[in-house]
Every structure is written in C-alpha cells, then in structure tokens.
Amino acid sequence: MKISNAKRLSGTVAIPGDKSISHRAVMFGAISKGTTEITNFLEGADCLSTISCFEKMGIEIKRRAGRVTVFGKGLHGLRAPLDTLDVGNSGTTTRLICGILSGQKFTTRLNGDESIQKRPMKRIITPLQMMNADIRSDRGNGCAPLTIHGTALKSIRYQSPVASAQVKSCILLAGLYADGITSVSEPAVSRNHTELMLSAFGANIQTTNATVSIEPNPVLSGQKLAVPGDISSAAYFIAAGLLVPNSEILIKNVGINPTRDGIIRIALQMGGDIEKQNERTVSGEPVCDLVVRSSSLHGTVIDGAVIPTLIDEIPAIAVMAAFADGTTVIKDAAELKVKESNRIDTVVSNLSAMGCDITPTEDGMIIRGGKMLHGAEIDSYLDHRIAMSFAVAALAAEGETTIKNGECVNISYPDFYHDLNALAN
C-alpha cells in the first residue's frame, strides 16, 4: 500500500460499527432466548470469527448488508462443536468466549492465527481456574491453543491486576454460570460495554466505582441493537483531520462512551479543534457526530486513569504527537506490549523510520515532536491499528510512504483506504 502527502482533507465519513460492541451483541444474543437483531454490525474479520464460533456451536445466525440476526438458545443452549473453534486474530473472541465455555457441559478447543498463539491468556486462565473452571493452555505457555472442559463454576471476588475489559467480561460471563454473585475489581475502570449490554439483555449487574458484580442464571432475552460507529476507527480520521492542513472532516455516528473517549479528551488537551454535534443515545450507548478541523497541536502527558479509555488509540495519538510542537510523554501503557503487535516497539520503529525523535520506555514512549516527517517503508507487523495509524502519518509527511501488509486493516475496517482516499479527492 502506497500513500502520499495530502494537501487537504474534506468531506464526510461514516465509520463502521464498533468492534467491541459487535462481538458482544453476537455472543449475548446466542446465549439469550429469542431473536437478537443487530444493525450496523462490523463485518471485519475479527467479528466474523465470533459468528463462526457460535455457528459451530449450533446457533443460527443470518447476515445481510450490515444486519445480523442471531437466533438465541439461552444460557444452556449451545452444543459441543465438532472441531476446534477458530478465533482467527481476535483476542476479544478468545477471552470472552472462554468465560461462556467454562460453564458449559461439553469440551471445547480454541485456536487462532500465529499472533493469537502469542497473546497472553493466563490473565483469564487464572481467575477462571479460581472459579473451578477446567481450562488449560495446551502448550503450557499461557497462550492458545486452549482446551476447556465445561464444569460447575463457583462465584469469586476477583481483584484484577490489569484494567482490561476483556478480562472483566470473561469473568462476568463465567459468573452467569456460577453458584453465587461474582465480582471483579479493577485498578481503573475499563470499557463498560459488557455491563451496559448484559443489563439490557436482562442480567442483574451492579457497578460501584471500579467494581462490577453479576448474579448467576438470569433469563436473558433477545434484543434489537444498533451498533454505534467505532471510536477506535474514528481515531484515524480525528488524527488526519487535525494534522493535514486546511482540512475539515465530519465523522458521523461515533460512539463516545466515557470509558472509550480518551482520544477526544487528549486531542482537545493537545489543542485540537473538535466539535461534537447531534449528541444522542443509541441502544444505551452515547453517540454523536464529530467535526474535526486542522489544528496546531502541542505536546502533553498521557498517563493514569485515561490510559484504559484510549489504549487502542495510542498508535494514532503517537502519530499526532510526532507532528505536535514540544514533547509528549505516554506512560502507564505497558498493555501496549500484548496487543496484535508490541505496539511500543512497532510505533517507535516506524516513527523513527519517518524521522521522528522518539524513545521507547518500559510502559510507553517519549515523543519529541514538531519535526517534519518524511515517507518511509513501514512494517505493519500485520497489526491493523499500526497500518491505519501510519496511513495517517503518510498523509501528513513529505513524499511517499509504503505500508507493508497494509491489507491487515480488514480485521476491523475493510473499507479504510477507500474512505481515507475519498476525503483527499
């Protein structure tokens, strides 16, 4: 994929549905009674992996033009798959489905691609085993492939060492099958789509500060859900609109859940011109349209409680920081090391190749911005967020940039390059 400097970006973009919410809508619909209708579903590779897994367990799912219908069979309606469930590249599928499978009456094996086989699953294996789950890493390395022998689960009160919505959600889903109230406490509040959506389906969930509790054996009922646009996908257009001169972009239908909107807060903190319009609530989630205009950005410090609200957007924020005046410090973000790539290493390597003065740290990076970047050969490391972030960097840099394996954007945003090009023409 080759991308050159852009003189101006203008127009409107409607980003695809939220990946986190699309995953959950299928999963919760499958274990509910009745029909769940999902509109604006993200038809990226990760979410299709979730659909495939539940189809292999006997759930009928119909797809047509962004609309997905799930014919749920209740908490205990899944059946044993005939072969290994393929989670592809999806960490969300892997971690969340383990909570559901731990409470079933059959055995399941999960596996995925080379990247998934390196991502840490001990963070869910440990609390699930505390709940009496029979789950193991087949190679004994705390990663996939995983084998789960369904069993009777016990409730726990778990203090999570990381603020992770995937860990929290896995435990809460296992809690649906436990013998009492299960609770999870986090060091900071992670995204809360599971709590909001499970409550809408009929689960009894209580939230106090950074602790969430769930009662077992609810009767979940199918719902009609409209998925808001993914703020993680909007991040690239936010960054592009701020960085490319003389630009104004209208980004439609963006989910602005306060556990996810950190990039907007940081962009404003850096001096970005961003305006919210048409604020509303869609299927329990706050949504708005965003107007983004070219801005002179300045460096800032990004750390602490804001990190879980923007962890997936840090590559795009790092690109913004590279063009901003002054120094930006990103810390408390060691979680970047265990994403689809080690995003500390991949961001630092690629920004350095473009001429940025950037230093990695144990839990983040230091970016000394304000220097004009130049085109370079960028390695995506098959990480969709790296590919999209550096497509934005290419628009603001001098010359031409080549992104190796740029098609990995299909994981979350198959039409990304088309939508980006449309704004430049």
C-alpha positions in Angstrom: 0.0 0.0 0.0 1.5 3.3 -1.1 0.3 6.7 0.3 1.5 10.2 -0.5 1.3 13.6 1.2 -2.2 15.2 1.2 -2.7 18.9 0.7 -6.2 18.9 2.3 -8.9 16.6 3.6 -12.6 17.4 3.4 -15.9 15.6 3.4 -18.0 13.2 5.5 -17.2 9.7 6.6 -19.5 7.2 8.3 -17.2 4.8 10.1 -18.2 1.1 10.6 -19.8 -0.3 13.7 -17.9 -0.7 16.9 -15.9 -3.9 17.1 -16.2 -4.4 20.8 -20.0 -4.0 20.7 -20.4 -6.1 17.6 -18.6 -9.0 19.2 -20.7 -8.8 22.4 -24.0 -8.4 20.5 -23.5 -11.8 18.8 -22.3 -13.6 22.0 -25.0 -12.3 24.2 -27.7 -12.9 21.6 -26.5 -16.5 21.3 -26.9 -17.2 25.0 -30.3 -15.4 25.2 -33.7 -16.7 24.5 -35.3 -15.5 21.3 -34.1 -13.3 18.4 -31.5 -10.6 18.5 -31.4 -8.2 15.6 -28.2 -6.2 15.1 -27.8 -3.3 12.7 -24.6 -1.6 11.7 -22.7 -4.7 12.6 -18.9 -4.6 11.9 -18.2 -7.2 9.2 -14.5 -7.2 9.8 -12.5 -10.4 10.1 -12.5 -10.4 14.0 -16.2 -10.2 14.4 -16.8 -12.8 11.7 -14.6 -15.1 13.8 -17.1 -14.7 16.6 -20.0 -15.5 14.4 -18.2 -18.6 13.1 -17.5 -19.9 16.6 -21.2 -19.7 17.6 -22.4 -21.2 14.4 -20.2 -24.2 15.1 -22.0 -24.5 18.5 -25.4 -24.7 16.9 -26.5 -21.1 16.8 -28.3 -20.0 13.6 -27.0 -16.6 12.5 -28.1 -14.7 9.4 -26.1 -11.9 7.8 -27.1 -9.4 5.2 -25.6 -5.9 4.5 -24.6 -5.0 8.0 -27.6 -6.5 9.6 -27.1 -9.7 11.7 -29.9 -11.8 13.2 -29.0 -14.2 16.0 -31.4 -17.0 16.9 -30.5 -17.5 20.6 -31.0 -20.7 22.5 -30.5 -19.5 26.1 -27.7 -19.9 28.6 -27.5 -23.6 28.2 -28.5 -24.0 24.6 -25.0 -24.3 23.0 -23.9 -27.6 21.7 -20.4 -29.2 21.5 -18.6 -28.1 18.3 -17.4 -30.9 16.1 -13.9 -29.5 15.7 -11.6 -26.7 17.1 -13.1 -23.2 17.3 -11.0 -20.9 15.1 -10.8 -17.4 16.7 -8.6 -16.1 13.9 -6.8 -12.9 15.1 -9.4 -11.9 17.6 -8.3 -11.5 21.3 -11.8 -10.4 22.2 -13.4 -13.6 20.8 -10.8 -15.7 22.6 -11.0 -14.2 26.0 -14.8 -13.5 26.2 -15.9 -16.9 24.8 -13.7 -18.7 27.4 -16.0 -17.3 30.1 -19.1 -18.7 28.4 -17.5 -22.1 27.5 -16.2 -22.7 31.1 -19.8 -23.1 32.3 -21.0 -25.5 29.5 -21.4 -29.3 29.8 -19.0 -30.1 26.9 -15.4 -29.8 25.9 -14.1 -27.2 23.5 -10.7 -26.4 22.0 -9.9 -22.9 20.8 -7.1 -21.9 18.5 -6.3 -19.0 16.2 -3.5 -17.5 14.0 0.1 -17.1 14.8 -0.5 -13.7 16.6 -3.2 -15.1 18.9 -0.9 -18.0 19.8 1.5 -15.4 21.3 -1.0 -13.3 23.2 -1.3 -13.8 27.0 -4.3 -15.8 28.1 -3.0 -16.5 31.7 -4.8 -13.3 32.7 -8.1 -15.1 32.1 -7.0 -18.7 32.9 -6.1 -17.7 36.4 -9.4 -16.2 37.5 -11.4 -18.9 35.6 -9.5 -21.7 37.4 -10.3 -19.9 40.7 -13.9 -20.3 39.7 -13.3 -24.1 39.3 -13.0 -23.9 35.5 -11.1 -26.7 33.8 -9.2 -24.6 31.3 -5.6 -25.2 30.2 -3.1 -23.9 27.7 -2.3 -26.9 25.5 1.4 -25.9 25.2 1.7 -24.9 28.8 2.8 -21.4 27.8 -0.3 -19.4 28.9 -1.4 -18.9 25.3 -3.7 -20.5 22.7 -4.5 -23.2 21.8 -6.7 -23.7 24.8 -8.8 -26.6 25.9 -11.9 -26.1 28.1 -13.8 -28.9 29.8 -17.0 -27.3 30.9 -17.8 -27.7 34.6 -19.9 -26.3 37.5 -18.5 -22.9 38.4 -18.1 -21.2 41.7 -18.5 -17.5 42.3 -15.5 -15.4 43.2 -14.5 -11.8 44.2 -11.6 -11.1 41.9 -9.1 -8.2 42.1 -7.8 -7.9 38.5 -4.1 -6.7 38.3 -4.9 -5.0 34.9 -7.7 -2.7 33.8 -8.9 -4.9 30.9 -12.5 -5.1 29.6 -11.7 -8.5 28.1 -10.6 -9.9 31.5 -13.5 -8.3 33.3 -16.0 -9.5 30.6 -14.7 -13.1 30.7 -15.2 -13.3 34.4 -18.7 -11.7 34.3 -19.7 -14.1 31.6 -18.5 -17.1 33.6 -20.4 -15.6 36.5 -23.6 -16.2 34.6 -23.0 -19.9 35.2 -21.6 -19.7 38.8 -23.2 -20.6 42.1 -23.5 -17.1 43.5 -22.6 -13.4 42.9 -19.3 -12.9 41.1 -17.5 -9.6 41.3 -14.5 -8.1 39.5 -12.5 -5.1 40.7 -10.0 -3.2 38.5 -7.2 -0.7 39.2 -9.0 1.7 36.8 -12.4 1.5 35.0 -12.1 -0.3 31.7 -14.7 0.0 28.9 -18.2 -1.0 30.1 -20.0 -2.3 27.0 -20.5 -5.7 28.6 -22.2 -4.2 31.7 -24.5 -2.0 29.6 -25.4 -4.6 27.1 -25.8 -7.6 29.5 -28.1 -5.4 31.6 -30.2 -4.7 28.6 -30.5 -8.4 27.9 -31.8 -9.0 31.4 -28.8 -9.7 33.6 -28.6 -8.3 37.1 -25.4 -6.3 37.3 -24.3 -3.8 39.9 -21.4 -1.3 39.4 -19.7 0.6 42.2 -16.7 2.6 41.2 -14.3 0.1 39.6 -16.1 -3.0 40.9 -18.7 -4.9 38.9 -20.9 -7.7 40.3 -23.2 -10.1 38.5 -25.9 -12.5 39.7 -26.0 -16.0 38.1 -28.6 -17.8 36.0 -30.6 -14.8 34.6 -33.1 -15.3 31.9 -31.6 -13.3 29.0 -33.9 -12.2 26.2 -33.1 -11.3 22.6 -32.8 -7.5 21.8 -32.8 -5.1 18.9 -29.4 -3.4 18.9 -28.0 -0.6 16.7 -24.2 -0.6 16.9 -22.6 2.9 17.1 -19.6 3.8 15.0 -16.3 2.6 16.5 -14.3 5.4 18.1 -11.2 3.3 17.6 -11.8 3.6 13.8 -12.8 7.2 14.1 -9.4 7.9 15.7 -7.6 7.8 12.4 -9.9 10.4 10.9 -9.6 12.5 14.0 -5.8 12.4 13.7 -5.9 13.0 9.9 -8.3 15.9 10.2 -6.1 17.6 12.8 -2.8 17.1 11.1 -3.4 17.7 7.4 -3.5 21.4 6.6 -6.8 23.2 5.6 -8.9 20.1 6.5 -12.4 19.8 7.8 -14.0 16.4 8.3 -17.4 15.4 9.5 -17.3 11.9 11.2 -20.8 10.5 11.6 -22.3 8.3 14.3 -19.3 8.0 16.6 -19.7 6.1 19.9 -18.5 8.4 22.7 -18.9 6.1 25.7 -16.9 7.8 28.5 -14.9 4.6 29.1 -13.7 4.9 25.4 -13.5 8.6 24.6 -10.0 9.3 25.8 -8.7 10.2 22.4 -11.1 13.1 22.1 -10.1 14.4 25.6 -6.4 14.1 24.7 -6.8 15.7 21.3 -8.6 18.7 22.9 -5.8 18.8 25.5 -3.3 19.0 22.7 -5.1 22.0 21.2 -7.3 20.1 18.6 -10.3 21.7 17.1 -13.1 19.1 17.6 -16.8 19.9 17.8 -19.5 17.4 19.0 -22.8 17.7 17.1 -26.1 15.8 17.3 -25.4 14.1 20.6 -27.9 11.2 21.3 -28.2 7.8 22.8 -28.4 4.6 20.6 -29.1 1.3 22.2 -27.9 2.5 25.6 -24.6 4.0 24.2 -23.9 7.7 23.8 -23.3 8.7 20.2 -22.5 12.0 18.3 -21.2 13.4 15.1 -17.7 14.9 15.2 -16.4 17.9 13.2 -12.6 17.9 13.1 -10.6 20.8 11.7 -6.8 21.3 11.1 -5.1 22.4 14.3 -1.7 23.4 15.7 -1.1 20.7 18.3 1.3 20.8 21.3 2.7 18.0 23.4 1.2 16.7 26.6 1.5 14.0 29.2 -0.8 10.9 28.8 -0.9 8.6 31.8 -3.0 7.2 34.7 -6.7 6.6 34.5 -7.1 7.9 31.0 -5.0 5.1 29.5 -7.7 2.4 29.6 -10.0 4.8 27.7 -7.6 5.1 24.8 -5.3 2.1 24.8 -6.2 1.1 21.2 -5.8 4.6 20.0 -2.3 5.2 21.3 -0.6 4.5 17.9 -2.8 7.2 16.3 -2.1 9.5 19.3 1.6 8.9 18.9 1.4 10.0 15.2 -0.4 13.2 16.3 2.4 13.8 18.9 5.1 13.4 16.3 3.7 16.4 14.4 2.9 18.4 17.5 5.2 21.1 19.0 7.0 20.0 22.1 7.3 16.8 23.9 4.6 14.2 24.6 5.1 11.5 27.3 3.0 8.4 27.2 3.3 6.2 30.3 1.3 3.6 32.3 0.7 1.8 29.0 2.6 -1.5 29.3 -0.6 -3.2 28.0 0.6 -2.0 24.5 3.1 -4.8 24.6 0.5 -7.6 24.4 -1.7 -6.3 21.6 -1.6 -7.7 18.0 2.0 -6.5 18.0 4.2 -5.0 20.7 2.8 -1.5 19.9 5.6 0.2 21.9 8.2 -1.3 19.6 6.2 -1.1 16.4 5.3 2.6 16.9 8.8 3.6 17.9 10.4 1.7 15.0 8.1 3.1 12.3 8.1 6.7 13.6 11.9 6.6 13.8 12.0 5.4 10.2 10.0 8.5 9.2 12.5 10.8 11.0 10.7 11.3 14.4 12.7 11.8 17.6 11.1 9.1 19.8 12.4 7.0 22.7 10.7 3.8 24.0 10.2 3.3 27.7 9.1 0.3 29.7 5.4 1.4 29.8 5.2 3.8 26.9 7.3 6.3 24.9 8.6 9.8 24.8 8.0 11.7 21.5 9.8 15.0 20.8 7.5 16.4 18.1 7.5 19.3 15.7 10.0 17.9 13.2 8.7 17.3 9.6 8.5 13.6 8.9 9.3 12.0 5.6 7.9 9.0 3.7 9.4 5.6 4.5 8.8 1.9 4.2 6.5 1.0 7.2 6.1 -2.5 8.5 2.5 -3.1 9.8 3.6 -6.2 11.6 0.1 -7.5 10.5 -1.4 -5.1 13.1 -4.4 -3.3 11.8 -4.0 -0.3 14.1 -0.4 0.2 13.1 -1.3 0.1 9.4 -4.1 2.7 9.8 -2.1 5.0 12.1 0.8 5.1 9.6 -1.5 5.7 6.7 -2.4 8.9 8.6 1.2 9.7 9.2 1.9 9.3 5.5 -0.8 11.9 4.6 1.0 14.5 6.8 4.6 13.5 5.9 6.7 14.6 2.9 6.9 12.2 0.0 5.6 8.7 -0.4 5.1 6.0 2.3 4.8 2.3 1.6 2.9 0.2 4.2 3.9 -3.5 4.2 0.9 -5.9 4.6 -1.4 -3.0 4.7 -4.4 -5.2 3.9 -4.4 -6.3 7.6 -6.9 -3.4 8.1 -9.6 -5.9 7.1 -9.5 -7.1 10.7 -11.5 -4.1 11.8 -12.1 -1.7 8.9 -12.2 -3.3 5.4 -13.0 0.0 3.6 -10.5 2.1 5.4 -8.3 3.0 2.5 -11.3 3.8 0.3 -12.8 6.1 2.9 -9.5 7.8 3.5 -8.9 8.4 -0.2 -12.4 9.8 -0.7 -11.5 12.6 1.8 -8.3 13.5 -0.1 -10.0 13.8 -3.5 
